[in-house]
């Protein structure tokens, strides 16, 4: 089994000793990235800013990407853009944690993969449509009404 390097694991060790107010921007740009267990993304672009605060490291993310979905009406695959922003605090101690409970890791690396996965998953519609006026499949013969005519058009 091949293990791919986690492309969203960022070295933040050098920021820990910086003055309050220090920040660093990290540009993310990947042609394709898979966020386990279930999210494959294309044309992944993002900007992550990590700010040193008295309580910890404030991570601001701005992500824009594409994913492939299946239309609930016609069952065709289509690409949909996803956009998300997030602000999360990685606290220095348990006293400073927010509701997310994130703590600055001892190894000096922050893994953004779970955050990005969860924030982008929220952006995927429950019932994705390839287009708002998708005609779907014919209930009688199963033909895709968007691409092929059938004798049951009035159904």
Z-matrix of the N, CA and C atoms (Angstrom, degrees):
N
C 1 1.459
C 2 1.526 1 108.87
N 3 1.318 2 116.05 1 129.57
C 4 1.454 3 121.56 2 -178.49
C 5 1.527 4 109.14 3 -92.42
N 6 1.326 5 116.25 4 130.69
C 7 1.463 6 120.66 5 177.06
C 8 1.515 7 108.46 6 -103.79
N 9 1.315 8 116.18 7 120.65
C 10 1.461 9 120.65 8 177.80
C 11 1.516 10 109.81 9 -83.54
N 12 1.312 11 114.80 10 146.27
C 13 1.450 12 120.52 11 177.29
C 14 1.529 13 108.54 12 -63.83
N 15 1.321 14 116.26 13 135.86
C 16 1.456 15 120.66 14 178.61
C 17 1.524 16 108.82 15 -72.67
N 18 1.318 17 116.24 16 108.13
C 19 1.454 18 121.84 17 -174.94
C 20 1.527 19 113.05 18 -74.10
N 21 1.322 20 117.79 19 -11.25
C 22 1.462 21 120.79 20 -179.90
C 23 1.529 22 111.83 21 -107.74
N 24 1.307 23 116.60 22 21.21
C 25 1.466 24 122.01 23 175.67
C 26 1.527 25 106.99 24 -97.12
N 27 1.334 26 115.83 25 117.79
C 28 1.468 27 121.86 26 -171.90
C 29 1.523 28 110.51 27 -114.56
N 30 1.331 29 115.79 28 133.10
C 31 1.460 30 122.04 29 175.86
C 32 1.529 31 108.64 30 -75.93
N 33 1.334 32 115.95 31 115.12
C 34 1.466 33 120.65 32 179.55
C 35 1.524 34 111.87 33 -117.18
N 36 1.339 35 116.98 34 6.77
C 37 1.455 36 121.53 35 -176.59
C 38 1.525 37 113.10 36 -56.13
N 39 1.326 38 116.89 37 -38.55
C 40 1.463 39 120.76 38 -178.38
C 41 1.528 40 112.43 39 -70.39
N 42 1.312 41 118.50 40 -20.61
C 43 1.475 42 121.43 41 -178.86
C 44 1.530 43 110.74 42 -78.92
N 45 1.324 44 116.73 43 -25.77
C 46 1.461 45 120.95 44 -174.57
C 47 1.528 46 113.01 45 -59.25
N 48 1.317 47 118.12 46 -32.72
C 49 1.463 48 121.71 47 -177.39
C 50 1.522 49 113.01 48 -97.00
N 51 1.304 50 117.70 49 6.15
C 52 1.459 51 121.41 50 179.48
C 53 1.530 52 110.65 51 -81.09
N 54 1.321 53 115.51 52 165.43
C 55 1.472 54 121.39 53 179.30
C 56 1.527 55 110.01 54 -70.77
N 57 1.317 56 115.60 55 154.05
C 58 1.462 57 121.14 56 175.27
C 59 1.527 58 107.99 57 -59.35
N 60 1.311 59 116.44 58 134.42
C 61 1.458 60 121.91 59 -177.15
C 62 1.519 61 113.14 60 101.06
N 63 1.326 62 117.55 61 -16.87
C 64 1.464 63 121.12 62 176.95
C 65 1.529 64 108.93 63 -64.21
N 66 1.322 65 116.79 64 141.63
C 67 1.464 66 119.89 65 175.05
C 68 1.520 67 109.74 66 -141.69
N 69 1.323 68 114.15 67 160.47
C 70 1.456 69 120.91 68 177.08
C 71 1.516 70 108.31 69 -141.53
N 72 1.339 71 116.02 70 134.38
C 73 1.458 72 122.00 71 177.56
C 74 1.524 73 109.95 72 -96.40
N 75 1.330 74 115.44 73 139.79
C 76 1.457 75 122.32 74 176.65
C 77 1.528 76 107.37 75 -123.86
N 78 1.332 77 116.82 76 118.90
C 79 1.461 78 121.71 77 176.61
C 80 1.515 79 109.35 78 -88.36
N 81 1.312 80 116.01 79 134.20
C 82 1.457 81 122.72 80 179.07
C 83 1.517 82 108.25 81 -115.99
N 84 1.319 83 116.99 82 129.57
C 85 1.458 84 121.24 83 -179.28
C 86 1.524 85 108.28 84 -152.72
N 87 1.338 86 116.17 85 108.44
C 88 1.453 87 121.65 86 -178.30
C 89 1.527 88 109.29 87 -133.98
N 90 1.329 89 118.03 88 133.45
C 91 1.470 90 119.53 89 176.52
C 92 1.524 91 111.43 90 -62.83
N 93 1.355 92 116.43 91 -37.18
C 94 1.457 93 121.12 92 177.26
C 95 1.522 94 108.67 93 -152.73
N 96 1.318 95 115.38 94 142.35
C 97 1.461 96 120.95 95 178.88
C 98 1.525 97 107.79 96 -148.27
N 99 1.321 98 116.17 97 141.17
C 100 1.459 99 121.57 98 177.61
C 101 1.516 100 108.30 99 -112.52
N 102 1.326 101 115.85 100 126.99
C 103 1.458 102 121.75 101 177.34
C 104 1.523 103 107.25 102 -107.27
N 105 1.331 104 116.37 103 106.30
C 106 1.462 105 119.79 104 -177.95
C 107 1.520 106 111.23 105 -58.69
N 108 1.309 107 117.76 106 147.07
C 109 1.458 108 125.13 107 7.10
C 110 1.515 109 114.25 108 -95.48
N 111 1.328 110 120.08 109 -7.87
C 112 1.462 111 118.53 110 -162.72
C 113 1.525 112 116.72 111 -145.64
N 114 1.313 113 119.60 112 16.46
C 115 1.459 114 119.19 113 -172.54
C 116 1.524 115 110.57 114 -127.27
N 117 1.349 116 116.13 115 112.81
C 118 1.457 117 121.80 116 175.48
C 119 1.518 118 107.84 117 -106.34
N 120 1.327 119 115.17 118 128.86
C 121 1.458 120 121.39 119 -174.97
C 122 1.521 121 110.09 120 -122.90
N 123 1.329 122 115.90 121 146.49
C 124 1.454 123 122.55 122 177.64
C 125 1.527 124 108.75 123 -120.67
N 126 1.323 125 114.86 124 154.20
C 127 1.462 126 121.64 125 177.42
C 128 1.532 127 110.48 126 49.25
N 129 1.321 128 115.20 127 51.37
C 130 1.460 129 123.21 128 -176.46
C 131 1.523 130 109.51 129 -78.83
N 132 1.332 131 116.32 130 120.64
C 133 1.466 132 121.43 131 177.83
C 134 1.521 133 108.29 132 -133.58
N 135 1.314 134 115.00 133 140.05
C 136 1.449 135 118.09 134 179.85
C 137 1.516 136 112.49 135 -162.33
N 138 1.304 137 114.13 136 163.66
C 139 1.456 138 122.35 137 174.28
C 140 1.520 139 106.66 138 -131.03
N 141 1.314 140 115.51 139 127.05
C 142 1.455 141 121.30 140 177.36
C 143 1.524 142 107.00 141 -119.85
N 144 1.320 143 116.69 142 125.65
C 145 1.460 144 122.35 143 176.24
C 146 1.524 145 107.61 144 -111.09
N 147 1.318 146 115.62 145 127.86
C 148 1.462 147 120.77 146 178.65
C 149 1.527 148 107.56 147 -113.42
N 150 1.345 149 114.95 148 118.04
C 151 1.466 150 122.87 149 -178.14
C 152 1.517 151 110.28 150 -106.62
N 153 1.322 152 116.09 151 135.12
C 154 1.478 153 121.63 152 175.17
C 155 1.518 154 107.64 153 -83.68
N 156 1.329 155 117.28 154 120.97
C 157 1.466 156 122.85 155 178.83
C 158 1.534 157 108.35 156 -120.88
N 159 1.332 158 118.50 157 170.44
C 160 1.467 159 119.53 158 176.73
C 161 1.535 160 112.70 159 -63.32
N 162 1.339 161 117.45 160 -29.66
C 163 1.469 162 121.26 161 -176.89
C 164 1.521 163 113.46 162 -88.79
N 165 1.338 164 117.64 163 -23.20
C 166 1.459 165 120.48 164 -176.26
C 167 1.511 166 111.18 165 164.72
N 168 1.323 167 115.92 166 -149.15
C 169 1.451 168 122.26 167 -179.93
C 170 1.527 169 109.16 168 -110.64
N 171 1.317 170 115.24 169 119.48
C 172 1.461 171 120.91 170 178.30
C 173 1.520 172 107.88 171 -89.67
N 174 1.317 173 116.29 172 120.99
C 175 1.460 174 122.60 173 -177.99
C 176 1.526 175 108.26 174 -105.99
N 177 1.337 176 115.65 175 117.04
C 178 1.465 177 122.45 176 176.53
C 179 1.520 178 107.43 177 -108.34
N 180 1.323 179 117.21 178 123.52
C 181 1.459 180 121.12 179 -179.05
C 182 1.508 181 112.39 180 -120.47
N 183 1.304 182 115.64 181 146.21
C 184 1.459 183 124.25 182 178.37
C 185 1.531 184 105.92 183 -138.70
N 186 1.341 185 116.95 184 106.81
C 187 1.465 186 122.23 185 -171.27
C 188 1.524 187 110.62 186 -120.36
N 189 1.341 188 116.04 187 136.62
C 190 1.456 189 122.90 188 176.71
C 191 1.527 190 107.20 189 -135.38
N 192 1.333 191 117.47 190 127.17
C 193 1.460 192 120.79 191 -175.78
C 194 1.527 193 110.70 192 -156.82
N 195 1.320 194 115.83 193 177.78
C 196 1.468 195 123.14 194 175.25
C 197 1.518 196 108.91 195 -122.46
N 198 1.314 197 116.12 196 148.76
C 199 1.457 198 120.96 197 172.50
C 200 1.520 199 108.91 198 -139.72
N 201 1.302 200 115.92 199 159.27
C 202 1.459 201 121.40 200 178.81
C 203 1.528 202 108.61 201 -98.11
N 204 1.328 203 115.73 202 130.13
C 205 1.465 204 121.99 203 179.84
C 206 1.517 205 109.59 204 -125.80
N 207 1.326 206 116.06 205 167.87
C 208 1.452 207 121.68 206 175.95
C 209 1.519 208 108.62 207 -113.37
N 210 1.331 209 116.34 208 127.73
C 211 1.464 210 121.98 209 179.84
C 212 1.530 211 109.57 210 -65.91
N 213 1.332 212 116.61 211 134.13
C 214 1.468 213 120.36 212 -178.68
C 215 1.527 214 112.54 213 -75.13
N 216 1.328 215 117.92 214 -14.94
C 217 1.470 216 120.07 215 179.64
C 218 1.521 217 113.05 216 -95.27
N 219 1.335 218 118.01 217 -48.29
C 220 1.465 219 120.73 218 -174.77
C 221 1.532 220 113.35 219 -106.85
N 222 1.322 221 117.14 220 -8.89
C 223 1.466 222 124.34 221 178.22
C 224 1.532 223 114.21 222 68.06
N 225 1.337 224 117.93 223 10.92
C 226 1.456 225 121.18 224 174.96
C 227 1.525 226 109.94 225 -78.31
N 228 1.324 227 115.23 226 148.58
C 229 1.463 228 120.08 227 174.37
C 230 1.520 229 109.10 228 -81.17
N 231 1.321 230 115.27 229 146.21
C 232 1.463 231 120.13 230 176.16
C 233 1.514 232 108.31 231 -151.44
N 234 1.328 233 115.32 232 159.30
C 235 1.458 234 120.04 233 178.99
C 236 1.520 235 109.30 234 -96.06
N 237 1.319 236 114.84 235 140.87
C 238 1.462 237 120.60 236 178.30
C 239 1.520 238 108.49 237 -133.15
N 240 1.329 239 115.45 238 138.51
C 241 1.459 240 119.16 239 176.64
C 242 1.526 241 109.31 240 -80.46
N 243 1.318 242 114.95 241 144.90
C 244 1.460 243 122.22 242 176.80
C 245 1.516 244 107.63 243 -125.37
N 246 1.317 245 115.81 244 138.34
C 247 1.459 246 121.00 245 178.44
C 248 1.525 247 108.32 246 -136.29
N 249 1.321 248 115.72 247 135.74
C 250 1.454 249 119.21 248 178.95
C 251 1.521 250 110.44 249 -150.98
N 252 1.314 251 114.35 250 148.87
C 253 1.460 252 121.28 251 171.19
C 254 1.521 253 107.75 252 -124.95
N 255 1.321 254 115.86 253 152.92
C 256 1.456 255 119.02 254 177.13
C 257 1.522 256 110.29 255 -152.26
N 258 1.319 257 115.39 256 154.64
C 259 1.460 258 124.66 257 175.25
C 260 1.522 259 106.53 258 -134.45
N 261 1.316 260 116.51 259 117.10
C 262 1.461 261 120.94 260 -179.59
C 263 1.516 262 109.31 261 -135.50
N 264 1.321 263 116.42 262 142.61
C 265 1.458 264 122.38 263 178.43
C 266 1.518 265 109.69 264 -102.74
N 267 1.334 266 115.50 265 123.53
C 268 1.463 267 122.07 266 169.45
C 269 1.522 268 105.39 267 -94.96
N 270 1.318 269 116.08 268 106.35
C 271 1.463 270 122.09 269 -172.80
C 272 1.526 271 111.15 270 -78.32
N 273 1.358 272 114.56 271 152.75
C 274 1.465 273 120.45 272 175.18
C 275 1.525 274 111.87 273 -75.93
N 276 1.334 275 116.91 274 -27.08
C 277 1.464 276 120.23 275 -178.93
C 278 1.528 277 109.58 276 -146.52
N 279 1.312 278 116.35 277 167.56
C 280 1.470 279 121.23 278 179.29
C 281 1.525 280 112.02 279 -63.12
N 282 1.329 281 117.29 280 -25.98
C 283 1.472 282 120.57 281 179.00
C 284 1.532 283 112.26 282 -64.59
N 285 1.332 284 116.50 283 -28.74
C 286 1.464 285 121.06 284 -174.66
C 287 1.524 286 113.76 285 -99.94
N 288 1.320 287 118.63 286 2.73
C 289 1.457 288 119.39 287 -174.59
C 290 1.526 289 111.68 288 -68.03
N 291 1.314 290 113.47 289 151.81
C 292 1.465 291 121.15 290 175.15
C 293 1.528 292 107.67 291 -97.21
N 294 1.315 293 116.99 292 -171.02
C 295 1.466 294 121.01 293 179.35
C 296 1.527 295 112.33 294 -59.51
N 297 1.329 296 117.54 295 -28.69
C 298 1.465 297 120.49 296 -179.21
C 299 1.525 298 112.25 297 -71.78
N 300 1.339 299 117.53 298 -21.96
C 301 1.462 300 121.18 299 176.75
C 302 1.513 301 115.16 300 71.11
N 303 1.328 302 118.25 301 21.03
C 304 1.459 303 121.35 302 -178.41
C 305 1.527 304 111.07 303 -78.52
N 306 1.323 305 115.80 304 135.89
C 307 1.463 306 123.16 305 179.75
C 308 1.538 307 107.72 306 -122.23
N 309 1.344 308 116.82 307 143.65
C 310 1.463 309 120.83 308 175.59
C 311 1.532 310 107.80 309 -61.82
N 312 1.333 311 117.49 310 122.71
C 313 1.463 312 120.23 311 -178.50
C 314 1.533 313 112.23 312 -66.25
N 315 1.315 314 115.77 313 146.06
C 316 1.464 315 120.84 314 -179.41
C 317 1.518 316 112.49 315 -66.92
N 318 1.327 317 118.36 316 -26.99
C 319 1.460 318 120.59 317 -177.53
C 320 1.530 319 113.52 318 -79.25
N 321 1.351 320 117.98 319 -4.82
C 322 1.459 321 121.18 320 177.65
C 323 1.511 322 114.81 321 81.25
N 324 1.336 323 117.72 322 16.79
C 325 1.461 324 121.90 323 177.97
C 326 1.521 325 109.22 324 -125.83
N 327 1.330 326 115.53 325 132.99
C 328 1.464 327 120.58 326 174.15
C 329 1.525 328 107.71 327 -103.14
N 330 1.318 329 115.68 328 128.67
C 331 1.460 330 121.41 329 176.83
C 332 1.525 331 108.08 330 -96.65
N 333 1.330 332 115.96 331 107.31
C 334 1.467 333 121.03 332 -178.78
C 335 1.521 334 112.75 333 -83.35
N 336 1.313 335 117.47 334 -7.54
C 337 1.463 336 120.85 335 -175.46
C 338 1.525 337 113.35 336 -55.01
N 339 1.342 338 120.61 337 -48.96
C 340 1.470 339 118.90 338 179.35
C 341 1.527 340 113.00 339 -63.23
N 342 1.335 341 117.42 340 -38.93
C 343 1.467 342 120.36 341 179.39
C 344 1.519 343 111.23 342 -64.17
N 345 1.331 344 115.92 343 -51.28
C 346 1.463 345 120.67 344 -178.33
C 347 1.524 346 109.70 345 -60.74
N 348 1.317 347 117.37 346 -43.44
C 349 1.469 348 121.64 347 178.55
C 350 1.526 349 110.65 348 -55.90
N 351 1.336 350 116.31 349 -52.29
C 352 1.468 351 120.15 350 -175.97
C 353 1.523 352 112.50 351 -65.65
N 354 1.323 353 117.16 352 -41.80
C 355 1.467 354 119.50 353 -179.32
C 356 1.531 355 111.58 354 -67.89
N 357 1.324 356 118.40 355 -37.80
C 358 1.465 357 120.12 356 178.65
C 359 1.528 358 111.53 357 -74.21
N 360 1.320 359 117.66 358 -33.97
C 361 1.459 360 120.94 359 178.52
C 362 1.527 361 111.13 360 -60.58
N 363 1.316 362 116.23 361 -36.10
C 364 1.464 363 121.17 362 177.91
C 365 1.527 364 111.08 363 -63.39
N 366 1.331 365 117.53 364 -28.46
C 367 1.466 366 121.86 365 -177.60
C 368 1.533 367 113.53 366 -79.84
N 369 1.314 368 117.64 367 -11.60
C 370 1.467 369 120.29 368 -179.80
C 371 1.526 370 108.60 369 -81.89
N 372 1.330 371 117.33 370 125.71
C 373 1.467 372 119.25 371 -179.04
C 374 1.530 373 112.11 372 -65.13
N 375 1.320 374 115.67 373 149.31
C 376 1.461 375 121.10 374 179.43
C 377 1.527 376 110.20 375 -65.40
N 378 1.319 377 116.88 376 -40.78
C 379 1.461 378 122.54 377 178.77
C 380 1.529 379 109.52 378 -119.93
N 381 1.339 380 118.15 379 80.99
C 382 1.461 381 119.97 380 -176.27
C 383 1.525 382 112.44 381 -68.84
N 384 1.324 383 114.98 382 137.82
C 385 1.460 384 122.38 383 177.21
C 386 1.522 385 109.57 384 -118.59
N 387 1.339 386 116.68 385 137.53
C 388 1.461 387 120.65 386 178.82
C 389 1.525 388 110.95 387 -66.14
N 390 1.337 389 115.91 388 -31.56
C 391 1.468 390 122.93 389 174.08
C 392 1.525 391 107.17 390 -157.67
N 393 1.318 392 117.82 391 152.19
C 394 1.472 393 120.11 392 -175.07
C 395 1.531 394 113.95 393 -57.61
N 396 1.336 395 117.08 394 -32.71
C 397 1.470 396 119.82 395 -177.26
C 398 1.533 397 112.26 396 -101.73
N 399 1.327 398 117.69 397 28.88
C 400 1.465 399 121.58 398 179.02
C 401 1.531 400 109.28 399 -57.24
N 402 1.332 401 115.89 400 130.72
C 403 1.469 402 121.58 401 -178.27
C 404 1.527 403 112.53 402 -84.99
N 405 1.325 404 117.30 403 -16.05
C 406 1.461 405 120.84 404 177.31
C 407 1.516 406 113.62 405 74.55
N 408 1.321 407 114.49 406 -165.33
C 409 1.460 408 121.92 407 -180.00
C 410 1.521 409 110.16 408 -94.46
N 411 1.312 410 116.39 409 146.51
C 412 1.461 411 121.03 410 175.55
C 413 1.528 412 107.97 411 -69.08
N 414 1.340 413 117.81 412 127.60
C 415 1.467 414 119.84 413 -179.29
C 416 1.534 415 113.19 414 -68.04
N 417 1.347 416 117.88 415 -18.76
C 418 1.464 417 120.95 416 -178.44
C 419 1.529 418 112.16 417 -88.91
N 420 1.351 419 116.80 418 -48.79
C 421 1.468 420 118.87 419 -174.34
C 422 1.526 421 113.71 420 -113.46
N 423 1.324 422 117.57 421 -11.69
C 424 1.459 423 120.96 422 175.74
C 425 1.514 424 116.10 423 83.26
N 426 1.332 425 117.84 424 4.36
C 427 1.457 426 120.69 425 179.88
C 428 1.533 427 109.79 426 -71.12
N 429 1.326 428 115.88 427 147.50
C 430 1.460 429 121.02 428 176.38
C 431 1.529 430 107.98 429 -75.47
N 432 1.301 431 117.02 430 111.71
C 433 1.468 432 121.85 431 -175.92
C 434 1.526 433 113.12 432 -68.86
N 435 1.314 434 118.14 433 -15.08
C 436 1.466 435 120.53 434 177.04
C 437 1.506 436 112.32 435 -74.30
N 438 1.338 437 117.02 436 -27.16
C 439 1.462 438 120.52 437 -174.31
C 440 1.519 439 114.66 438 -116.58
N 441 1.346 440 117.75 439 -24.55
C 442 1.453 441 120.11 440 -175.42
C 443 1.524 442 111.08 441 -133.09
N 444 1.329 443 117.10 442 136.03
C 445 1.466 444 119.00 443 174.29
C 446 1.524 445 109.87 444 -77.82
N 447 1.323 446 114.90 445 155.09
C 448 1.477 447 118.51 446 174.93
C 449 1.530 448 108.25 447 -143.34
N 450 1.310 449 115.63 448 168.73
C 451 1.472 450 121.18 449 -176.79
C 452 1.526 451 111.11 450 -74.73
N 453 1.316 452 118.12 451 -6.66
C 454 1.458 453 120.91 452 -174.55
C 455 1.531 454 111.82 453 -107.20
N 456 1.310 455 119.44 454 25.75
C 457 1.466 456 123.38 455 -173.41
C 458 1.517 457 113.40 456 -55.00
N 459 1.319 458 118.41 457 -26.95
C 460 1.463 459 119.96 458 -176.73
C 461 1.522 460 112.45 459 -82.96
N 462 1.326 461 119.07 460 -6.09
C 463 1.469 462 121.58 461 -179.19
C 464 1.511 463 111.32 462 -73.76
